[in-house]
Amino acid sequence: MELRHLRYFQAVAEELSFSKAARKLRIAQPALSRAVQEMEREIGTQLIERERKSPRLTPAGAVLLHETGLILERLEESLRRVRRTAKGEEGELKLGYIGPPTRMFLSRLLKEYGKRFPRVTVILEERTPERVWEMVSKGRLSVGLTRPVLAHEALGLQALLLREEKFCAAVPKEHPWATLTSLPWKKLAGEPLIILARREGAGSHDAIRVACDEAGFEPKVKHTPSLIGTILQYVEADAGVGIVPESTVSKNIALIPLKPQQTIPLVMVWAKDGDDPAVVAFRELAMEWLRDGKLWVAE
């Protein structure tokens, strides 16, 4: 049985006239009659009584008319969803991100995305940089907002630079350095330092060590936690000086830009075959905001 058979039957059953249904469908009446007869043979029961002057539905035909309405209505809704999905207006976006660097823009960006594509379900996963890359490469995330990692080329993902962030020294507000507008890297020599673990942020960890080496000293690393938030906890406890990107925010901590300037990138990454319309729509929105200067506007 073909879909057209259901449409033909529905027209006859609603009009209770083969001639009117044929005109409505713009087909020849004999072809319409044959199509209904084919349905009856396939189903194995009569659907329309033709003995009378005006055709009448059998009880089985009445049931089929009801079910056909549901089937065709469901089909139309399915086709609408397919079209919306193809336009990026429906679907699912699994977004992986690292917390502090995205805090300035992510909620605003997702709010705008939700306005433009209200039928897309957004699933958020806050992870470490290494984990974001891994999950995007395995298809468990659609797109990631993260730092570069050592294996990024081997993972074969597409990447777009969103920002180069300056490194800062993080100290408690009452620290003697708290009022400084900048701080030479060499001033950190001998200080207990708290930096992100290399296994969780190789790019950040290595950039800090390079900056210390260029300043002529071996860093005295006291703690290497896995999260920026833990670095801030150590700093607030006066356990040492944290080295963090400028996007890091805490009301109890002062950030002093380090000189000479050393930066770390924030990137958006996705699979090379990541052509899902909902994902493409998110990437295009992020690129639009980056181009128009909206991404890094303070709220």
Backbone torsions as a table, in degrees:
resi	resn	phi	psi	omega
1	MET	NA	134.2	-179.7
2	GLU	-101.9	162.3	-179.3
3	LEU	-59.7	-35.1	-178.9
4	ARG	-62.8	-30.7	178.3
5	HIS	-61.3	-41.8	178.9
6	LEU	-64.8	-40.6	179.3
7	ARG	-65.9	-40.4	178.9
8	TYR	-63.7	-47.3	180.0
9	PHE	-61.2	-43.8	-179.1
10	GLN	-58.8	-42.9	-179.2
11	ALA	-63.5	-45.3	179.5
12	VAL	-64.8	-43.9	-177.2
13	ALA	-65.5	-34.5	179.6
14	GLU	-77.6	-37.5	-178.7
15	GLU	-84.5	-25.1	-172.6
16	LEU	51.8	40.7	178.9
17	SER	-160.4	121.4	178.8
18	PHE	-67.1	-37.8	-178.0
19	SER	-67.9	-44.5	178.8
20	LYS	-65.0	-41.3	179.3
21	ALA	-64.1	-38.8	179.6
22	ALA	-64.3	-41.5	178.0
23	ARG	-65.5	-40.5	179.8
24	LYS	-62.4	-40.5	-178.9
25	LEU	-85.4	-11.5	-178.8
26	ARG	60.9	46.5	173.9
27	ILE	-132.0	165.8	178.9
28	ALA	-71.2	142.8	-178.1
29	GLN	-61.1	-41.3	178.5
30	PRO	-59.9	-38.2	179.0
31	ALA	-65.0	-37.1	178.5
32	LEU	-66.5	-43.2	179.4
33	SER	-62.1	-42.5	179.3
34	ARG	-63.1	-39.6	-179.0
35	ALA	-62.6	-42.3	179.3
36	VAL	-67.1	-39.7	177.5
37	GLN	-63.0	-38.7	176.9
38	GLU	-61.0	-40.9	177.7
39	MET	-62.0	-45.8	-177.9
40	GLU	-62.5	-40.8	177.8
41	ARG	-64.1	-42.2	-177.9
42	GLU	-68.1	-40.3	-179.4
43	ILE	-76.2	-31.9	178.3
44	GLY	91.5	23.8	178.7
45	THR	-157.2	155.8	178.1
46	GLN	-77.3	137.8	-178.6
47	LEU	-107.6	-33.0	-177.3
48	ILE	-130.8	127.5	175.4
49	GLU	-81.6	124.2	-175.4
50	ARG	-109.5	-2.1	-175.1
51	GLU	-67.0	-32.4	-178.3
52	ARG	-79.0	168.9	178.6
53	LYS	-63.5	-39.4	178.3
54	SER	-111.3	123.6	-179.7
55	PRO	-57.8	149.6	-180.0
56	ARG	-138.1	142.5	179.8
57	LEU	-71.3	138.3	168.8
58	THR	-77.2	165.9	175.8
59	PRO	-54.6	-38.5	177.9
60	ALA	-66.4	-38.2	178.7
61	GLY	-64.9	-37.4	179.0
62	ALA	-63.7	-40.9	177.5
63	VAL	-64.1	-43.9	-179.1
64	LEU	-64.9	-36.3	177.8
65	LEU	-61.1	-44.5	178.6
66	HIS	-62.1	-47.3	-178.6
67	GLU	-67.2	-36.3	178.5
68	THR	-63.0	-40.4	177.0
69	GLY	-58.7	-43.0	179.1
70	LEU	-66.0	-42.8	-178.3
71	ILE	-63.0	-47.4	-177.4
72	LEU	-70.1	-34.6	176.8
73	GLU	-65.7	-43.2	178.5
74	ARG	-64.4	-39.0	178.3
75	LEU	-62.5	-44.4	-179.8
76	GLU	-62.5	-41.1	178.2
77	GLU	-65.4	-39.6	178.3
78	SER	-62.5	-42.2	179.6
79	LEU	-66.4	-37.1	176.4
80	ARG	-63.1	-40.8	178.6
81	ARG	-65.2	-39.2	177.6
82	VAL	-60.9	-45.2	-179.4
83	ARG	-65.2	-40.8	178.8
84	ARG	-65.2	-39.8	178.4
85	THR	-63.1	-42.1	180.0
86	ALA	-62.7	-27.9	178.6
87	LYS	-91.8	1.5	-177.7
88	GLY	79.5	13.6	-176.5
89	GLU	-91.5	-7.1	179.9
90	GLU	-149.4	151.1	-179.8
91	GLY	140.4	-150.6	-176.4
92	GLU	-140.3	135.9	177.2
93	LEU	-121.6	115.0	178.1
94	LYS	-101.9	108.1	-171.8
95	LEU	-109.2	120.5	174.2
96	GLY	-99.9	142.1	-176.7
97	TYR	-153.1	159.5	170.5
98	ILE	-103.5	140.9	-167.3
99	GLY	-62.7	-74.8	-170.9
100	PRO	-53.1	-45.8	-176.1
101	PRO	-66.9	-20.2	-176.8
102	THR	-100.4	-1.9	-173.5
103	ARG	-63.4	-31.5	-176.0
104	MET	-68.4	-29.2	-171.8
105	PHE	-127.8	-20.7	-167.6
106	LEU	-62.7	-44.8	-178.7
107	SER	-64.1	-39.6	178.5
108	ARG	-65.9	-41.8	-179.2
109	LEU	-64.4	-43.7	179.9
110	LEU	-67.5	-33.4	177.3
111	LYS	-64.2	-44.3	178.1
112	GLU	-65.9	-41.0	178.5
113	TYR	-61.2	-41.6	178.9
114	GLY	-63.5	-34.9	177.7
115	LYS	-67.5	-41.3	-177.3
116	ARG	-77.2	-33.2	-175.6
117	PHE	-132.7	68.8	-173.8
118	PRO	-65.3	-18.3	-178.5
119	ARG	-90.3	-4.0	178.3
120	VAL	-84.5	128.3	176.4
121	THR	-86.1	123.8	-179.8
122	VAL	-103.6	125.2	177.9
123	ILE	-113.7	121.5	-176.9
124	LEU	-100.9	138.3	177.1
125	GLU	-134.9	109.2	175.0
126	GLU	-85.6	122.0	-175.9
127	ARG	-139.3	173.7	173.1
128	THR	-77.2	160.3	-179.1
129	PRO	-52.9	-47.3	-178.9
130	GLU	-60.1	-41.3	-177.4
131	ARG	-68.9	-37.7	178.6
132	VAL	-60.3	-48.4	179.2
133	TRP	-59.0	-45.4	-178.4
134	GLU	-61.0	-45.3	-176.3
135	MET	-70.2	-34.7	176.3
136	VAL	-66.9	-42.6	-178.2
137	SER	-64.7	-28.8	-179.5
138	LYS	-92.5	1.9	178.7
139	GLY	80.1	8.5	179.1
140	ARG	-82.7	-16.3	171.9
141	LEU	-127.5	146.5	180.0
142	SER	-79.4	-39.4	-175.8
143	VAL	-154.2	153.9	-178.9
144	GLY	-132.6	146.7	172.7
145	LEU	-115.8	108.9	-165.5
146	THR	-157.2	-175.2	174.8
147	ARG	-98.4	156.1	171.7
148	PRO	-62.0	148.9	177.1
149	VAL	-126.0	166.1	-175.3
150	LEU	-58.5	-39.5	-173.7
151	ALA	-93.3	18.7	-171.6
152	HIS	-63.2	-35.2	179.9
153	GLU	-69.2	-39.6	-179.6
154	ALA	-66.7	-28.3	-178.9
155	LEU	-75.2	-17.3	172.8
156	GLY	67.3	35.2	179.1
157	LEU	-96.1	157.3	170.8
158	GLN	-81.2	147.6	-179.0
159	ALA	-142.9	143.5	176.4
160	LEU	-127.2	126.3	178.4
161	LEU	-71.8	124.6	178.0
162	LEU	-99.0	-33.8	-176.7
163	ARG	-169.3	148.7	167.6
164	GLU	-104.7	116.2	-177.4
165	GLU	-99.7	137.7	177.2
166	LYS	-77.9	144.9	172.7
167	PHE	-80.2	144.3	178.8
168	CYS	-132.2	153.7	170.2
169	ALA	-85.7	132.2	179.6
170	ALA	-107.0	122.5	-179.7
171	VAL	-136.2	159.2	176.3
172	PRO	-62.5	154.6	-177.4
173	LYS	-59.5	-26.9	-178.8
174	GLU	-90.2	1.7	-179.7
175	HIS	-67.9	145.9	179.3
176	PRO	-57.3	-26.7	-179.4
177	TRP	-83.1	-10.2	-168.5
178	ALA	-58.0	-27.4	-177.3
179	THR	-93.2	-1.9	-178.8
180	LEU	-71.2	148.6	177.4
181	THR	-92.0	-17.0	174.7
182	SER	-160.1	164.1	-177.0
183	LEU	-146.4	127.8	176.4
184	PRO	-67.7	143.7	177.8
185	TRP	-56.2	-37.4	-175.9
186	LYS	-63.0	-19.5	177.8
187	LYS	-68.4	-16.8	-179.6
188	LEU	-82.3	-8.7	179.9
189	ALA	-58.4	126.4	179.4
190	GLY	86.5	-12.4	179.0
191	GLU	-81.2	142.3	173.6
192	PRO	-69.8	120.2	-175.1
193	LEU	-105.4	148.0	177.9
194	ILE	-123.7	113.2	-177.4
195	ILE	-132.3	160.2	-178.3
196	LEU	-63.6	140.7	178.6
197	ALA	-59.9	141.6	-178.2
198	ARG	-64.2	-34.0	-178.9
199	ARG	-65.1	-23.1	-179.1
200	GLU	-102.5	-21.0	-179.0
201	GLY	-155.0	72.0	-175.9
202	ALA	-60.4	-38.6	-179.2
203	GLY	-61.8	-46.8	179.6
204	SER	-65.7	-49.1	-177.5
205	HIS	-58.1	-48.1	-177.2
206	ASP	-68.9	-37.6	179.6
207	ALA	-63.4	-38.0	178.8
208	ILE	-65.9	-44.4	-179.9
209	ARG	-64.9	-37.2	177.5
210	VAL	-64.1	-43.6	-179.9
211	ALA	-62.5	-40.4	178.2
212	CYS	-65.9	-41.6	179.1
213	ASP	-62.1	-42.3	179.4
214	GLU	-67.6	-25.6	177.5
215	ALA	-83.8	-4.5	173.3
216	GLY	89.9	26.3	177.6
217	PHE	-146.5	155.6	175.1
218	GLU	-90.6	121.4	-176.4
219	PRO	-65.2	140.7	177.0
220	LYS	-94.7	86.2	-174.7
221	VAL	-83.2	120.7	-177.6
222	LYS	-96.4	-40.7	-178.9
223	HIS	-138.7	144.8	176.2
224	THR	-132.7	75.7	-179.6
225	PRO	-73.0	171.7	-177.4
226	SER	-89.7	-15.5	-175.9
227	LEU	-130.0	147.0	177.0
228	ILE	-58.9	-38.8	-179.6
229	GLY	-58.9	-34.7	178.6
230	THR	-71.2	-35.8	174.7
231	ILE	-57.5	-44.4	-179.1
232	LEU	-65.1	-36.2	177.5
233	GLN	-62.5	-43.2	177.0
234	TYR	-61.7	-42.5	-178.9
235	VAL	-63.2	-46.0	179.5
236	GLU	-61.4	-30.5	178.7
237	ALA	-82.8	5.2	178.6
238	ASP	61.6	37.6	-179.0
239	ALA	-90.5	-5.1	-179.6
240	GLY	157.2	-175.6	178.6
241	VAL	-98.2	126.3	177.8
242	GLY	-87.1	149.2	172.5
243	ILE	-119.7	114.6	-171.5
244	VAL	-138.8	161.2	174.7
245	PRO	-68.8	158.9	-175.5
246	GLU	-65.1	-18.6	-179.3
247	SER	-75.8	-9.9	-179.4
248	THR	-66.6	132.2	-176.9
249	VAL	-129.1	132.9	173.3
250	SER	-156.7	132.5	-176.0
251	LYS	-68.0	-20.7	-177.2
252	ASN	-99.8	4.9	-174.3
253	ILE	-128.4	140.5	175.9
254	ALA	-100.6	138.8	176.8
255	LEU	-109.4	126.4	179.6
256	ILE	-116.8	117.6	178.8
257	PRO	-58.0	136.0	-178.8
258	LEU	-92.6	139.5	-179.3
259	LYS	-121.2	142.0	-4.2
260	PRO	-66.8	153.1	-173.1
261	GLN	-61.7	130.2	174.0
262	GLN	-125.3	132.9	-175.0
263	THR	-121.4	165.0	174.9
264	ILE	-135.8	133.9	-176.7
265	PRO	-76.7	152.5	164.6
266	LEU	-115.4	128.4	-174.4
267	VAL	-128.7	156.6	168.9
268	MET	-104.3	130.1	-176.6
269	VAL	-126.1	149.0	177.5
270	TRP	-156.7	161.4	-179.8
271	ALA	-70.1	147.8	-178.2
272	LYS	-62.2	-28.1	177.6
273	ASP	-99.5	21.3	-178.3
274	GLY	-79.2	71.6	-176.1
275	ASP	-104.4	17.4	174.5
276	ASP	-59.2	128.1	-173.9
277	PRO	-55.5	-39.0	179.4
278	ALA	-64.3	-35.8	178.9
279	VAL	-72.9	-43.0	177.8
280	VAL	-59.9	-40.6	179.9
281	ALA	-62.9	-39.5	178.5
282	PHE	-66.9	-44.2	179.3
283	ARG	-60.9	-42.5	-179.1
284	GLU	-65.3	-37.5	177.3
285	LEU	-65.4	-45.1	178.6
286	ALA	-60.5	-42.7	178.6
287	MET	-64.9	-38.4	177.9
288	GLU	-61.6	-46.4	179.6
289	TRP	-66.2	-37.6	178.5
290	LEU	-64.1	-44.8	179.8
291	ARG	-64.1	-39.7	-176.0
292	ASP	-88.1	1.5	177.9
293	GLY	76.4	17.0	-178.4
294	LYS	-86.6	-20.6	-171.4
295	LEU	-65.4	-38.6	-172.2
296	TRP	-110.9	25.2	174.8
297	VAL	-82.9	124.7	-179.2
298	ALA	-66.0	141.3	179.7
299	GLU	-74.6	NA	NA
